[in-house]
Amino acid sequence: MNLKYQPEDMVIVQDDPDYPIVASLTMAKLEGMTAHILGKVMAAAPLLVCVLDGLMDLEPDDEGYRTLSKERMVPIRHALSAFTLADLVALIHYTHIVK
């Protein structure tokens, strides 16, 4: 992950400098959140979206629930283990995800 702090207080997040920007945020919008935490969350945002998308693609069982096996849950647990509730709130409120 590459975090760039621009003179105008803009943080740019890229997984690789040769690939498009993952996300950006303006530091002026932040109150109590650090760019490092937000950068970590933003860089993983595509992964979180893929995880949620994968869950929604599961076929519902007879009761209408989408259930993962223990084996399929392991990578999701690893993906989510680095995030605190504050990180996810920051992702929702303070970031612009570039598609």
ChimeraX attribute file (.defattr): number of C-alpha atoms within 10 A of each C-alpha:
attribute: neighborCount
match mode: 1-to-1
recipient: residues
	/A:1	14
	/A:2	16
	/A:3	17
	/A:4	15
	/A:5	14
	/A:6	11
	/A:7	7
	/A:8	9
	/A:9	14
	/A:10	15
	/A:11	20
	/A:12	20
	/A:13	25
	/A:14	19
	/A:15	15
	/A:16	11
	/A:17	11
	/A:18	7
	/A:19	8
	/A:20	12
	/A:21	17
	/A:22	22
	/A:23	23
	/A:24	22
	/A:25	20
	/A:26	17
	/A:27	17
	/A:28	9
	/A:29	12
	/A:30	15
	/A:31	8
	/A:32	7
	/A:33	14
	/A:34	12
	/A:35	20
	/A:36	11
	/A:37	16
	/A:38	25
	/A:39	26
	/A:40	18
	/A:41	24
	/A:42	30
	/A:43	22
	/A:44	20
	/A:45	18
	/A:46	16
	/A:47	15
	/A:48	16
	/A:49	11
	/A:50	13
	/A:51	17
	/A:52	12
	/A:53	11
	/A:54	11
	/A:55	14
	/A:56	11
	/A:57	10
	/A:58	12
	/A:59	11
	/A:60	11
	/A:61	9
	/A:62	7
	/A:63	6
	/A:64	8
	/A:65	10
	/A:66	13
	/A:67	13
	/A:68	12
	/A:69	7
	/A:70	8
	/A:71	8
	/A:72	10
	/A:73	12
	/A:74	11
	/A:75	12
	/A:76	18
	/A:77	11
	/A:78	10
	/A:79	14
	/A:80	14
	/A:81	9
	/A:82	11
	/A:83	14
	/A:84	12
	/A:85	8
	/A:86	12
	/A:87	18
	/A:88	17
	/A:89	13
	/A:90	19
	/A:91	19
	/A:92	12
	/A:93	10
	/A:94	19
	/A:95	20
	/A:96	14
	/A:97	17
	/A:98	11
	/A:99	8
